[in-house]
Amino acid sequence: MSPALNDGDYALVKDLSSGQPLSIGDFVTFDHPDFGFSVKRIKAFRDNMFLLHGLAARSVEPAQIGWVCRKHILGRIEWHIAPSGMRKIANI
């Protein structure tokens, strides 16, 4: 997810098991049957399905990931902790 998140950074993730709403631009953690545990950003959604994308040049394309069901999204990244300090993740 570079440049937003880099190797070695920490992220504080809010559990979404209570059905809290998600928005385009949110960074989320999810469990994909082919790619495993991943972090991506919400690009689009319809009903209970989400299209996710990464920011890194080598990121898996949304077409490869496919639409992800809401039940596979585990949490939303709220805070980012890096060597330079801690900051709230912006939803843009």
SULBEL-V848902 format. One record per backbone hydrogen bond with DSSP energy under -1.0 kcal/mol. NH is the residue of the N-H (numbers start at 0). CO is the residue of the C=O. E is the energy in kcal/mol with one decimal. If there is no record, write none. Layout:
((NH | CO | E) (NH | CO | E))
//
This chain:
((3 | 0 | -1.5) (4 | 0 | -1.4) (8 | 5 | -2.4) (9 | 80 | -3.1) (11 | 78 | -2.5) (13 | 75 | -3.1) (15 | 73 | -1.8) (18 | 15 | -2.0) (24 | 41 | -2.3) (25 | 22 | -2.0) (27 | 39 | -3.1) (28 | 74 | -2.6) (29 | 37 | -2.2) (30 | 71 | -2.1) (31 | 35 | -2.2) (35 | 31 | -2.1) (37 | 29 | -2.6) (39 | 27 | -2.1) (40 | 52 | -3.1) (41 | 25 | -2.6) (42 | 50 | -3.3) (43 | 50 | -1.5) (45 | 48 | -2.2) (48 | 45 | -2.5) (49 | 67 | -2.5) (50 | 43 | -2.9) (52 | 40 | -2.5) (58 | 55 | -1.6) (64 | 60 | -1.8) (65 | 61 | -3.0) (67 | 49 | -3.4) (69 | 47 | -2.7) (71 | 68 | -2.2) (72 | 69 | -1.5) (73 | 28 | -2.1) (74 | 28 | -1.4) (75 | 13 | -2.0) (76 | 26 | -2.5) (77 | 11 | -2.9) (78 | 11 | -1.4) (79 | 86 | -3.2) (80 | 9 | -3.2) (81 | 84 | -2.7) (84 | 81 | -2.1) (86 | 79 | -2.6) (88 | 77 | -2.3))
//
